[in-house]
Amino acid sequence: MNLYIIVEGEAELQAYPKWLGYTLPQLSQVDDYRDVTHNNYYIFSGGGIPSMYNHIVNAIKDVNAVEKYAYFIICIDSEEISVERRKEKVLDFIKAEGVKLIDSCELKFIIQHRCMETWFLGNRKVYKRNPQGETFRAYSAFYNVEKDDPELMEKYDAFKLTTHFHQSYLREMLKEYNIRYSKSNPKAALKETYFDEIVKRVLDEPSHLNSFSVFLALIDEIREKL
């Protein structure tokens, strides 16, 4: 069982290997996609949208050439559109480029709605109910991510993009505990205890973080086949 994984950015490139280590410890990472043998995975970053689209096409060609992968997994943000629309846009691009994934490999989408930081907001233990920071008090009054689904949070008026607001919300939420977060250094949100709290969130509230639940379902599917 080998996995070829393309992720959108730096935070995802650090997060998914950690999460696979927690959930599928049978798998080991390789540095070159051609080096897979048995129960390996290869992962790389596509450098964000839209450049990721071209990398997806090239990755399909890699998978087809090697013929050792059971899954080709695309991990990408939905950003300002729906999960289904992001999937359609990727599939339309692949079709327009005239490439087709080999039959022995299954294509899977993990679409982070709206972004990876949206999922990180699902940890209820790091939501301070009586915040000290003025910015986080304002964010919390605007939308309570402890009580309400982070994926449904719209943008604060001061932000052009919803994803930018979700990232700022996470930074301010963690700052209440003197924890620093950035896309280049997301380590605070990658600990196993932090991951477990996001998992617990979707178990306690099955209607919350639906796109994260898709990731967990894929993990279960792969685990059954190992």
GROMACS elastic network, one bead per residue, 0.5 to 0.9 nm:
[ bonds ]
;  ai    aj funct       b0    kb
    1    27     6  0.83824   500
    1    37     6  0.85113   500
    1    38     6  0.59095   500
    1    40     6  0.68481   500
    1    41     6  0.85177   500
    1    68     6  0.82341   500
    1    69     6  0.69123   500
    1    70     6  0.59026   500
    1    71     6  0.82027   500
    1   222     6  0.83164   500
    1   225     6  0.77929   500
    1   226     6  0.65558   500
    2    27     6  0.80890   500
    2    36     6  0.68431   500
    2    37     6  0.75178   500
    2    38     6  0.64177   500
    2    39     6  0.51712   500
    2    41     6  0.53694   500
    2    42     6  0.80789   500
    2    68     6  0.67376   500
    2    70     6  0.55602   500
    2    71     6  0.67773   500
    2    72     6  0.89698   500
    3    27     6  0.89616   500
    3    36     6  0.88212   500
    3    39     6  0.80152   500
    3    40     6  0.64981   500
    3    42     6  0.63254   500
    3    43     6  0.82564   500
    3    68     6  0.88471   500
    3    69     6  0.56797   500
    3    70     6  0.61837   500
    3    72     6  0.60900   500
    3    73     6  0.72370   500
    4    33     6  0.74708   500
    4    40     6  0.87768   500
    4    41     6  0.57688   500
    4    42     6  0.50042   500
    4    43     6  0.61286   500
    4    44     6  0.87135   500
    4    59     6  0.82758   500
    4    63     6  0.74496   500
    4    69     6  0.66310   500
    4    70     6  0.82645   500
    4    71     6  0.62607   500
    4    73     6  0.61455   500
    4    74     6  0.86512   500
    5    41     6  0.73014   500
    5    42     6  0.60347   500
    5    44     6  0.66762   500
    5    45     6  0.86643   500
    5    59     6  0.89568   500
    5    71     6  0.81735   500
    5    72     6  0.59892   500
    5    74     6  0.60847   500
    5    75     6  0.73600   500
    6    13     6  0.85802   500
    6    42     6  0.84019   500
    6    43     6  0.56624   500
    6    44     6  0.52465   500
    6    45     6  0.57342   500
    6    46     6  0.64190   500
    6    52     6  0.84513   500
    6    55     6  0.82425   500
    6    56     6  0.72414   500
    6    59     6  0.79392   500
    6    72     6  0.80548   500
    6    73     6  0.63737   500
    6    74     6  0.52272   500
    6    75     6  0.60895   500
    6    76     6  0.83079   500
    7    10     6  0.83680   500
    7    12     6  0.60157   500
    7    13     6  0.63154   500
    7    16     6  0.85374   500
    7    43     6  0.73143   500
    7    44     6  0.62234   500
    7    46     6  0.60432   500
    7    47     6  0.81249   500
    7    48     6  0.83054   500
    7    52     6  0.82718   500
    7    73     6  0.84106   500
    7    74     6  0.62904   500
    7    76     6  0.60544   500
    8    11     6  0.84705   500
    8    12     6  0.66065   500
    8    13     6  0.77663   500
    8    44     6  0.85300   500
    8    45     6  0.54354   500
    8    46     6  0.52304   500
    8    47     6  0.57125   500
    8    49     6  0.72101   500
    8    52     6  0.66409   500
    8    74     6  0.84684   500
    8    75     6  0.63700   500
    8    76     6  0.52588   500
    8    77     6  0.72146   500
    9    12     6  0.55322   500
    9    13     6  0.62194   500
    9    14     6  0.89328   500
    9    44     6  0.87658   500
    9    45     6  0.54359   500
    9    46     6  0.66408   500
    9    47     6  0.53358   500
    9    48     6  0.56138   500
    9    76     6  0.85652   500
    9   183     6  0.82617   500
   10    14     6  0.64397   500
   10    15     6  0.86345   500
   10    45     6  0.69049   500
   10    47     6  0.78683   500
   10   183     6  0.63330   500
   10   184     6  0.59330   500
   10   185     6  0.84989   500
   10   186     6  0.88698   500
   11    14     6  0.53127   500
   11    15     6  0.60458   500
   11    16     6  0.87245   500
   11   116     6  0.76491   500
   11   117     6  0.89359   500
   11   182     6  0.81796   500
   11   183     6  0.50141   500
   11   184     6  0.61693   500
   11   185     6  0.72687   500
   11   186     6  0.60476   500
   11   187     6  0.87891   500
   12    16     6  0.58772   500
   12    17     6  0.86172   500
   12    45     6  0.78925   500
   12    75     6  0.81191   500
   12    76     6  0.89423   500
   12   116     6  0.70958   500
   12   183     6  0.86550   500
   13    16     6  0.61222   500
   13    17     6  0.71735   500
   13    43     6  0.73302   500
   13    44     6  0.65787   500
   13    45     6  0.61641   500
   14    17     6  0.62233   500
   14    18     6  0.68209   500
   14   184     6  0.89007   500
   14   185     6  0.86978   500
   14   186     6  0.77246   500
   14   187     6  0.80716   500
   14   190     6  0.80502   500
   15    18     6  0.53070   500
   15    19     6  0.62110   500
   15    20     6  0.86674   500
   15   186     6  0.79890   500
   15   187     6  0.82937   500
   15   189     6  0.84689   500
   15   190     6  0.60324   500
   16    20     6  0.59659   500
   16    21     6  0.84043   500
   16    43     6  0.86021   500
   17    20     6  0.50832   500
   17    21     6  0.61094   500
   17    22     6  0.87464   500
   17    29     6  0.78315   500
   17    43     6  0.81310   500
   18    21     6  0.50867   500
   18    22     6  0.64827   500
   18    23     6  0.88533   500
   18   190     6  0.68297   500
   18   191     6  0.79870   500
   18   192     6  0.80233   500
   19    22     6  0.50695   500
   19    23     6  0.61447   500
   19    24     6  0.80301   500
   19   190     6  0.78532   500
   19   191     6  0.89468   500
   19   192     6  0.77579   500
   19   195     6  0.75002   500
   20    23     6  0.50938   500
   20    24     6  0.50513   500
   20    25     6  0.65929   500
   20    27     6  0.76040   500
   20    28     6  0.89827   500
   20   219     6  0.83080   500
   21    24     6  0.56089   500
   21    26     6  0.81216   500
   21    27     6  0.75949   500
   21    28     6  0.82830   500
   22    25     6  0.62366   500
   22   192     6  0.68740   500
   22   195     6  0.87630   500
   23    26     6  0.88375   500
   23   219     6  0.71650   500
   23   220     6  0.87932   500
   23   223     6  0.84408   500
   24    27     6  0.59348   500
   24    28     6  0.89813   500
   24   219     6  0.74768   500
   24   222     6  0.83950   500
   24   223     6  0.67896   500
   25    28     6  0.73971   500
   26    39     6  0.67295   500
   26    40     6  0.84541   500
   26   223     6  0.89843   500
   26   226     6  0.80625   500
   27    38     6  0.84205   500
   27    40     6  0.51274   500
   27    41     6  0.66680   500
   28    38     6  0.89441   500
   28    39     6  0.65777   500
   28    41     6  0.62062   500
   28    42     6  0.87586   500
   29    36     6  0.85646   500
   29    39     6  0.88479   500
   29    40     6  0.55794   500
   29    42     6  0.58439   500
   29    43     6  0.77878   500
   30    33     6  0.69387   500
   30    34     6  0.87028   500
   30    35     6  0.64321   500
   30    36     6  0.65971   500
   30    40     6  0.66034   500
   30    41     6  0.61849   500
   30    42     6  0.54559   500
   30    43     6  0.81373   500
   31    34     6  0.87770   500
   31    35     6  0.75253   500
   31    41     6  0.89625   500
   31    42     6  0.66025   500
   31    43     6  0.80412   500
   32    35     6  0.54945   500
   32    36     6  0.77993   500
   32    42     6  0.68392   500
   32    43     6  0.88874   500
   33    36     6  0.63506   500
   33    41     6  0.80738   500
   33    42     6  0.55438   500
   33    43     6  0.81319   500
   33    62     6  0.76875   500
   33    63     6  0.81846   500
   33    66     6  0.81578   500
   34    37     6  0.87729   500
   34    42     6  0.89000   500
   34    62     6  0.83125   500
   34    63     6  0.88992   500
   34    66     6  0.64185   500
   34    68     6  0.87820   500
   35    40     6  0.87182   500
   35    42     6  0.87277   500
   36    39     6  0.78431   500
   36    40     6  0.56036   500
   36    41     6  0.70110   500
   36    42     6  0.76568   500
   36    66     6  0.89037   500
   36    68     6  0.71938   500
   36    69     6  0.82156   500
   37    40     6  0.65374   500
   37    68     6  0.74618   500
   38    68     6  0.87396   500
   39   226     6  0.78103   500
   41    69     6  0.86578   500
   45    48     6  0.77895   500
   45    52     6  0.78862   500
   45    55     6  0.86974   500
   46    49     6  0.79440   500
   46    50     6  0.89377   500
   46    51     6  0.65623   500
   46    53     6  0.77437   500
   46    54     6  0.82840   500
   46    55     6  0.57361   500
   46    56     6  0.75729   500
   47    50     6  0.83551   500
   47    51     6  0.62731   500
   47    52     6  0.58686   500
   47    55     6  0.86874   500
   48    51     6  0.59870   500
   48    52     6  0.54488   500
   48    53     6  0.86962   500
   48    76     6  0.82126   500
   48    77     6  0.88069   500
   49    52     6  0.52803   500
   49    53     6  0.69493   500
   49    76     6  0.83531   500
   49    77     6  0.85162   500
   50    53     6  0.57500   500
   50    54     6  0.78287   500
   51    54     6  0.57227   500
   51    55     6  0.67561   500
   51    56     6  0.89968   500
   52    56     6  0.61356   500
   52    57     6  0.88187   500
   52    76     6  0.86657   500
   53    56     6  0.51318   500
   53    57     6  0.66360   500
   53    58     6  0.89413   500
   53    90     6  0.67546   500
   53    93     6  0.71523   500
   53    94     6  0.79657   500
   54    57     6  0.52468   500
   54    58     6  0.64475   500
   54    59     6  0.86215   500
   54    93     6  0.86192   500
   54    94     6  0.86928   500
   55    58     6  0.50666   500
   55    59     6  0.59480   500
   55    60     6  0.86144   500
   56    60     6  0.62696   500
   56    61     6  0.87833   500
   56    74     6  0.77716   500
   56    90     6  0.85761   500
   56    94     6  0.78583   500
   57    60     6  0.52569   500
   57    61     6  0.66266   500
   57    62     6  0.89156   500
   57    93     6  0.84383   500
   57    94     6  0.61949   500
   57    97     6  0.74107   500
   57    99     6  0.69452   500
   57   100     6  0.89160   500
   58    61     6  0.51037   500
   58    62     6  0.63807   500
   58    63     6  0.88064   500
   59    63     6  0.61946   500
   59    64     6  0.85514   500
   59    72     6  0.85995   500
   60    63     6  0.50802   500
   60    64     6  0.61124   500
   60    65     6  0.85577   500
   60    72     6  0.78197   500
   60    99     6  0.74327   500
   60   100     6  0.73403   500
   60   101     6  0.58307   500
   60   102     6  0.81850   500
   61    64     6  0.51063   500
   61    65     6  0.61491   500
   61    66     6  0.87482   500
   61    99     6  0.75972   500
   61   100     6  0.83769   500
   61   101     6  0.76980   500
   61   102     6  0.89523   500
   62    65     6  0.51452   500
   62    66     6  0.62761   500
   62    67     6  0.85994   500
   63    66     6  0.53462   500
   63    67     6  0.60181   500
   63    68     6  0.74069   500
   63    69     6  0.65404   500
   63    72     6  0.76503   500
   63   101     6  0.76216   500
   63   102     6  0.76015   500
   63   105     6  0.79647   500
   64    67     6  0.53928   500
   64    68     6  0.84582   500
   64    69     6  0.85610   500
   64   100     6  0.86392   500
   64   101     6  0.64801   500
   64   102     6  0.54119   500
   64   103     6  0.89745   500
   64   104     6  0.89934   500
   64   105     6  0.83348   500
   65    68     6  0.87440   500
   65   102     6  0.89378   500
   66    69     6  0.75965   500
   67    70     6  0.86349   500
   67   102     6  0.76988   500
   67   104     6  0.75175   500
   67   105     6  0.79378   500
   68   104     6  0.84051   500
   68   105     6  0.81882   500
   69    72     6  0.71264   500
   69   104     6  0.75570   500
   69   105     6  0.57438   500
   69   106     6  0.84234   500
   70   104     6  0.64448   500
   70   106     6  0.60555   500
   70   107     6  0.88236   500
   71   104     6  0.86130   500
   71   105     6  0.51812   500
   71   107     6  0.59449   500
   71   108     6  0.69681   500
   72   101     6  0.85989   500
   72   105     6  0.65646   500
   72   106     6  0.60091   500
   72   108     6  0.61875   500
   72   109     6  0.85933   500
   73   106     6  0.82672   500
   73   107     6  0.60053   500
   73   109     6  0.57830   500
   73   110     6  0.71331   500
   74   107     6  0.77878   500
   74   108     6  0.62968   500
   74   110     6  0.60041   500
   74   111     6  0.77792   500
   75   108     6  0.86715   500
   75   109     6  0.61346   500
   75   111     6  0.56955   500
   75   112     6  0.72364   500
   76    79     6  0.88337   500
   76    86     6  0.84044   500
   76   109     6  0.78588   500
   76   110     6  0.64962   500
   76   112     6  0.60322   500
   76   113     6  0.88152   500
   76   115     6  0.79166   500
   76   116     6  0.87764   500
   77    80     6  0.89209   500
   77    83     6  0.82970   500
   77    86     6  0.79724   500
   77   110     6  0.84487   500
   77   111     6  0.54249   500
   77   113     6  0.60397   500
   77   114     6  0.58770   500
   77   116     6  0.71699   500
   77   163     6  0.89780   500
   78    81     6  0.56521   500
   78    82     6  0.60095   500
   78    83     6  0.54091   500
   78    84     6  0.85025   500
   78    85     6  0.80017   500
   78    86     6  0.55657   500
   78    87     6  0.83751   500
   78   111     6  0.59709   500
   78   112     6  0.59179   500
   78   113     6  0.51464   500
   78   114     6  0.52044   500
   78   115     6  0.66852   500
   79    82     6  0.78281   500
   79    83     6  0.87023   500
   79    86     6  0.84199   500
   79   112     6  0.81266   500
   79   113     6  0.66942   500
   79   115     6  0.62598   500
   79   161     6  0.81540   500
   79   162     6  0.72303   500
   79   163     6  0.60455   500
   80   113     6  0.88164   500
   80   114     6  0.70364   500
   80   161     6  0.72142   500
   80   162     6  0.66319   500
   80   163     6  0.75224   500
   81    84     6  0.83387   500
   81    85     6  0.63515   500
   81    86     6  0.66099   500
   81   113     6  0.86992   500
   81   114     6  0.81875   500
   82    85     6  0.51541   500
   82    86     6  0.62762   500
   82    87     6  0.86949   500
   82   113     6  0.75779   500
   82   114     6  0.83625   500
   83    86     6  0.52772   500
   83    87     6  0.63646   500
   83    88     6  0.87376   500
   83   111     6  0.61539   500
   83   112     6  0.77846   500
   83   113     6  0.65055   500
   83   114     6  0.83760   500
   83   211     6  0.79353   500
   84    87     6  0.51358   500
   84    88     6  0.62027   500
   84    89     6  0.87025   500
   84   111     6  0.87756   500
   85    89     6  0.61575   500
   85    90     6  0.87105   500
   86    89     6  0.51407   500
   86    90     6  0.63729   500
   86    91     6  0.87007   500
   86   111     6  0.77284   500
   87    90     6  0.52702   500
   87    91     6  0.62021   500
   87    92     6  0.85366   500
   87   109     6  0.73440   500
   87   111     6  0.77243   500
   88    91     6  0.51096   500
   88    92     6  0.59331   500
   88    93     6  0.85126   500
   89    92     6  0.51129   500
   89    93     6  0.62140   500
   89    94     6  0.87171   500
   90    93     6  0.51519   500
   90    94     6  0.62757   500
   90    95     6  0.86669   500
   91    94     6  0.50787   500
   91    95     6  0.61352   500
   91    96     6  0.85460   500
   92    95     6  0.51280   500
   92    96     6  0.60929   500
   92    97     6  0.86589   500
   93    96     6  0.50624   500
   93    97     6  0.62514   500
   93    98     6  0.88079   500
   94    97     6  0.52046   500
   94    98     6  0.65672   500
   94    99     6  0.61202   500
   94   100     6  0.75871   500
   95    98     6  0.51791   500
   95    99     6  0.63251   500
   95   100     6  0.75095   500
   96    99     6  0.79881   500
  100   103     6  0.87263   500
  101   104     6  0.84152   500
  101   105     6  0.68737   500
  101   106     6  0.78543   500
  101   107     6  0.76121   500
  102   105     6  0.57215   500
  102   106     6  0.81646   500
  103   106     6  0.72033   500
  108   218     6  0.82875   500
  109   214     6  0.86390   500
  109   215     6  0.85556   500
  110   211     6  0.71716   500
  110   212     6  0.79446   500
  110   214     6  0.67893   500
  110   215     6  0.59266   500
  110   218     6  0.86964   500
  111   114     6  0.82052   500
  111   115     6  0.81610   500
  111   211     6  0.62767   500
  111   212     6  0.82449   500
  111   214     6  0.84352   500
  111   215     6  0.85093   500
  112   116     6  0.57660   500
  112   117     6  0.87916   500
  112   118     6  0.77270   500
  112   119     6  0.75211   500
  112   211     6  0.58744   500
  112   212     6  0.69658   500
  113   116     6  0.75789   500
  113   118     6  0.68798   500
  113   119     6  0.79446   500
  113   151     6  0.59857   500
  113   152     6  0.88656   500
  113   209     6  0.80499   500
  113   210     6  0.83455   500
  113   211     6  0.60843   500
  113   212     6  0.82409   500
  114   117     6  0.80187   500
  114   118     6  0.60548   500
  114   119     6  0.84207   500
  114   150     6  0.89208   500
  114   151     6  0.63377   500
  114   152     6  0.87537   500
  114   162     6  0.75068   500
  114   163     6  0.61159   500
  114   166     6  0.81303   500
  114   211     6  0.89727   500
  115   118     6  0.53159   500
  115   119     6  0.71557   500
  115   151     6  0.87944   500
  115   163     6  0.61594   500
  115   166     6  0.78609   500
  115   167     6  0.83636   500
  116   119     6  0.53957   500
  116   120     6  0.66127   500
  116   121     6  0.89942   500
  116   167     6  0.86529   500
  117   121     6  0.62732   500
  117   122     6  0.89657   500
  117   163     6  0.80232   500
  117   166     6  0.62569   500
  117   167     6  0.55767   500
  117   168     6  0.89923   500
  117   169     6  0.87611   500
  117   170     6  0.66259   500
  117   183     6  0.88832   500
  118   121     6  0.52078   500
  118   122     6  0.71258   500
  118   150     6  0.59268   500
  118   151     6  0.62310   500
  118   153     6  0.88276   500
  118   163     6  0.79759   500
  118   166     6  0.59451   500
  118   167     6  0.74863   500
  118   170     6  0.79850   500
  118   209     6  0.83902   500
  119   122     6  0.54045   500
  119   123     6  0.80990   500
  119   150     6  0.73460   500
  119   151     6  0.77562   500
  119   198     6  0.72709   500
  119   209     6  0.68537   500
  119   211     6  0.85816   500
  119   212     6  0.67885   500
  120   123     6  0.62095   500
  120   170     6  0.72940   500
  120   189     6  0.66313   500
  120   190     6  0.89286   500
  120   194     6  0.82527   500
  120   195     6  0.82622   500
  120   198     6  0.71611   500
  121   124     6  0.76059   500
  121   126     6  0.84938   500
  121   127     6  0.83109   500
  121   145     6  0.67020   500
  121   146     6  0.81747   500
  121   150     6  0.63613   500
  121   166     6  0.80467   500
  121   169     6  0.80926   500
  121   170     6  0.60856   500
  121   173     6  0.83811   500
  121   198     6  0.82560   500
  122   125     6  0.89408   500
  122   145     6  0.70500   500
  122   146     6  0.72164   500
  122   149     6  0.78034   500
  122   150     6  0.65310   500
  122   197     6  0.75640   500
  122   198     6  0.52761   500
  122   199     6  0.86364   500
  122   201     6  0.64508   500
  122   202     6  0.84544   500
  122   208     6  0.85487   500
  122   209     6  0.74935   500
  123   126     6  0.60677   500
  123   127     6  0.73052   500
  123   145     6  0.89211   500
  123   146     6  0.77821   500
  123   194     6  0.66745   500
  123   195     6  0.79346   500
  123   196     6  0.85288   500
  123   197     6  0.52112   500
  123   198     6  0.50573   500
  123   199     6  0.86290   500
  123   200     6  0.84486   500
  123   201     6  0.69778   500
  124   127     6  0.53248   500
  124   128     6  0.85751   500
  124   145     6  0.78677   500
  124   146     6  0.53040   500
  124   147     6  0.85188   500
  124   197     6  0.71440   500
  124   198     6  0.79240   500
  124   201     6  0.74956   500
  125   128     6  0.77997   500
  125   146     6  0.85703   500
  125   194     6  0.86057   500
  125   197     6  0.74292   500
  126   173     6  0.70340   500
  126   174     6  0.66081   500
  126   176     6  0.84247   500
  126   177     6  0.77209   500
  126   194     6  0.89453   500
  127   130     6  0.89968   500
  127   131     6  0.85546   500
  127   144     6  0.89829   500
  127   145     6  0.78151   500
  127   146     6  0.63653   500
  127   173     6  0.62624   500
  127   174     6  0.78547   500
  127   176     6  0.84854   500
  128   131     6  0.54628   500
  128   132     6  0.87675   500
  128   146     6  0.89562   500
  128   173     6  0.73391   500
  128   174     6  0.89327   500
  128   176     6  0.71175   500
  128   177     6  0.84954   500
  129   140     6  0.85636   500
  129   146     6  0.87231   500
  130   137     6  0.80456   500
  131   134     6  0.78727   500
  131   136     6  0.66331   500
  131   137     6  0.58718   500
  131   140     6  0.85101   500
  131   173     6  0.84341   500
  131   176     6  0.66682   500
  132   135     6  0.88687   500
  132   136     6  0.77244   500
  132   137     6  0.72173   500
  132   176     6  0.69092   500
  133   136     6  0.54214   500
  133   137     6  0.61683   500
  133   138     6  0.87432   500
  133   172     6  0.78491   500
  133   175     6  0.83396   500
  133   176     6  0.68917   500
  134   137     6  0.51135   500
  134   138     6  0.63415   500
  134   139     6  0.87657   500
  135   138     6  0.52006   500
  135   139     6  0.62831   500
  135   140     6  0.85820   500
  135   169     6  0.87838   500
  135   172     6  0.70620   500
  136   140     6  0.58468   500
  136   141     6  0.83834   500
  136   169     6  0.70976   500
  136   172     6  0.55341   500
  136   173     6  0.63203   500
  136   175     6  0.88340   500
  136   176     6  0.81444   500
  137   140     6  0.50825   500
  137   141     6  0.61304   500
  137   142     6  0.85763   500
  138   141     6  0.51802   500
  138   142     6  0.62362   500
  138   143     6  0.87920   500
  139   142     6  0.50207   500
  139   143     6  0.62417   500
  139   144     6  0.79076   500
  139   156     6  0.77282   500
  139   169     6  0.67094   500
  139   172     6  0.86276   500
  140   143     6  0.51643   500
  140   144     6  0.51337   500
  140   145     6  0.75907   500
  140   169     6  0.85740   500
  140   173     6  0.89051   500
  141   144     6  0.66931   500
  142   156     6  0.75403   500
  143   146     6  0.89861   500
  143   147     6  0.88408   500
  143   148     6  0.75922   500
  143   150     6  0.86295   500
  143   153     6  0.67620   500
  143   154     6  0.85590   500
  144   147     6  0.56464   500
  144   148     6  0.58481   500
  144   149     6  0.84602   500
  144   150     6  0.82522   500
  144   153     6  0.87656   500
  145   148     6  0.50203   500
  145   149     6  0.60983   500
  145   150     6  0.52551   500
  145   153     6  0.79281   500
  146   149     6  0.77560   500
  146   150     6  0.81501   500
  147   150     6  0.88705   500
  148   151     6  0.87419   500
  148   152     6  0.77998   500
  148   153     6  0.82081   500
  148   208     6  0.78696   500
  149   152     6  0.55933   500
  149   153     6  0.71327   500
  149   205     6  0.88192   500
  149   207     6  0.79089   500
  149   208     6  0.50172   500
  149   209     6  0.64326   500
  150   153     6  0.53639   500
  150   154     6  0.89608   500
  150   166     6  0.84709   500
  150   208     6  0.75251   500
  150   209     6  0.68903   500
  151   154     6  0.83664   500
  151   208     6  0.74401   500
  151   209     6  0.59253   500
  151   210     6  0.79624   500
  151   211     6  0.84071   500
  152   208     6  0.88211   500
  152   209     6  0.87716   500
  153   156     6  0.89852   500
  153   162     6  0.81130   500
  153   166     6  0.80564   500
  154   162     6  0.60132   500
  154   165     6  0.83506   500
  154   166     6  0.86175   500
  155   158     6  0.80860   500
  155   159     6  0.63594   500
  155   160     6  0.76932   500
  155   161     6  0.66260   500
  155   163     6  0.78052   500
  155   164     6  0.81647   500
  155   165     6  0.57185   500
  155   166     6  0.75839   500
  156   159     6  0.57168   500
  156   160     6  0.84756   500
  156   161     6  0.88404   500
  156   162     6  0.76425   500
  156   165     6  0.64296   500
  157   160     6  0.76813   500
  158   165     6  0.84956   500
  159   162     6  0.70352   500
  159   163     6  0.89997   500
  159   164     6  0.67966   500
  159   165     6  0.60602   500
  160   163     6  0.89251   500
  160   164     6  0.75784   500
  160   165     6  0.82689   500
  161   164     6  0.53740   500
  161   165     6  0.66614   500
  161   166     6  0.89499   500
  162   165     6  0.51600   500
  162   166     6  0.62803   500
  162   167     6  0.87007   500
  163   166     6  0.50938   500
  163   167     6  0.62137   500
  163   168     6  0.86234   500
  164   167     6  0.51359   500
  164   168     6  0.61995   500
  164   169     6  0.85616   500
  165   168     6  0.50023   500
  165   169     6  0.59571   500
  165   170     6  0.85551   500
  166   170     6  0.62329   500
  166   171     6  0.86934   500
  167   170     6  0.52288   500
  167   171     6  0.63279   500
  167   172     6  0.87435   500
  167   182     6  0.84469   500
  167   183     6  0.87005   500
  168   171     6  0.50744   500
  168   172     6  0.61597   500
  168   173     6  0.84543   500
  169   172     6  0.52315   500
  169   173     6  0.59871   500
  169   174     6  0.86274   500
  170   174     6  0.61442   500
  170   175     6  0.83743   500
  170   181     6  0.77704   500
  171   174     6  0.53639   500
  171   175     6  0.59912   500
  171   176     6  0.89104   500
  171   179     6  0.81950   500
  171   180     6  0.68611   500
  171   181     6  0.55906   500
  171   182     6  0.74142   500
  172   176     6  0.66415   500
  172   180     6  0.89169   500
  172   181     6  0.89371   500
  173   176     6  0.56438   500
  173   177     6  0.77910   500
  173   179     6  0.87750   500
  174   177     6  0.55188   500
  174   178     6  0.66060   500
  174   179     6  0.51147   500
  174   180     6  0.66496   500
  174   181     6  0.72393   500
  174   188     6  0.87169   500
  175   179     6  0.50578   500
  175   180     6  0.61709   500
  175   181     6  0.81300   500
  176   179     6  0.73067   500
  177   180     6  0.87636   500
  179   188     6  0.69594   500
  180   185     6  0.83998   500
  180   186     6  0.82203   500
  180   187     6  0.89691   500
  180   188     6  0.72230   500
  181   184     6  0.84197   500
  181   185     6  0.62830   500
  181   186     6  0.53426   500
  181   187     6  0.75141   500
  181   188     6  0.65997   500
  181   189     6  0.77561   500
  182   186     6  0.53890   500
  182   187     6  0.86792   500
  183   186     6  0.55670   500
  184   187     6  0.89508   500
  185   188     6  0.80164   500
  186   189     6  0.57843   500
  186   190     6  0.66937   500
  187   190     6  0.50276   500
  187   191     6  0.69619   500
  188   191     6  0.64594   500
  188   194     6  0.81746   500
  189   192     6  0.86803   500
  189   193     6  0.89948   500
  189   194     6  0.59418   500
  189   195     6  0.74885   500
  190   193     6  0.83231   500
  190   194     6  0.64186   500
  190   195     6  0.65872   500
  191   194     6  0.52408   500
  191   195     6  0.63818   500
  191   196     6  0.87027   500
  192   195     6  0.50093   500
  192   196     6  0.60530   500
  192   197     6  0.86716   500
  193   196     6  0.50427   500
  193   197     6  0.63993   500
  193   198     6  0.89879   500
  194   197     6  0.52499   500
  194   198     6  0.67135   500
  194   199     6  0.89307   500
  195   198     6  0.52651   500
  195   199     6  0.63950   500
  195   200     6  0.86467   500
  196   199     6  0.50162   500
  196   200     6  0.60466   500
  196   201     6  0.85761   500
  197   201     6  0.61267   500
  197   202     6  0.89132   500
  198   202     6  0.66993   500
  198   203     6  0.88067   500
  198   209     6  0.88123   500
  198   212     6  0.86414   500
  199   202     6  0.54765   500
  199   203     6  0.63800   500
  199   204     6  0.87036   500
  199   212     6  0.84678   500
  199   213     6  0.82868   500
  199   216     6  0.81939   500
  200   204     6  0.59881   500
  200   205     6  0.83230   500
  201   204     6  0.51697   500
  201   205     6  0.58274   500
  201   206     6  0.78792   500
  201   208     6  0.74785   500
  201   209     6  0.82130   500
  202   207     6  0.72389   500
  202   208     6  0.58266   500
  202   209     6  0.64561   500
  202   210     6  0.78919   500
  202   212     6  0.80864   500
  202   213     6  0.68813   500
  203   206     6  0.56059   500
  203   208     6  0.89546   500
  204   208     6  0.88245   500
  205   208     6  0.55206   500
  205   209     6  0.85656   500
  206   209     6  0.78780   500
  206   210     6  0.76702   500
  206   213     6  0.82886   500
  207   210     6  0.64817   500
  208   211     6  0.87433   500
  208   212     6  0.87390   500
  208   213     6  0.85200   500
  209   212     6  0.53577   500
  209   213     6  0.64706   500
  210   214     6  0.65555   500
  211   214     6  0.51508   500
  211   215     6  0.68278   500
  212   215     6  0.51231   500
  212   216     6  0.64941   500
  212   217     6  0.87477   500
  213   217     6  0.61116   500
  213   218     6  0.86245   500
  214   217     6  0.50502   500
  214   218     6  0.62943   500
  214   219     6  0.87158   500
  215   218     6  0.51818   500
  215   219     6  0.63523   500
  215   220     6  0.88151   500
  216   219     6  0.50145   500
  216   220     6  0.63353   500
  216   221     6  0.86818   500
  217   220     6  0.50831   500
  217   221     6  0.62231   500
  217   222     6  0.87414   500
  218   222     6  0.61851   500
  218   223     6  0.84710   500
  219   222     6  0.52311   500
  219   223     6  0.60473   500
  219   224     6  0.86851   500
  220   223     6  0.50419   500
  220   224     6  0.62771   500
  220   225     6  0.88793   500
  221   224     6  0.53821   500
  221   225     6  0.67433   500
  222   225     6  0.52227   500
  222   226     6  0.64068   500
  223   226     6  0.53210   500
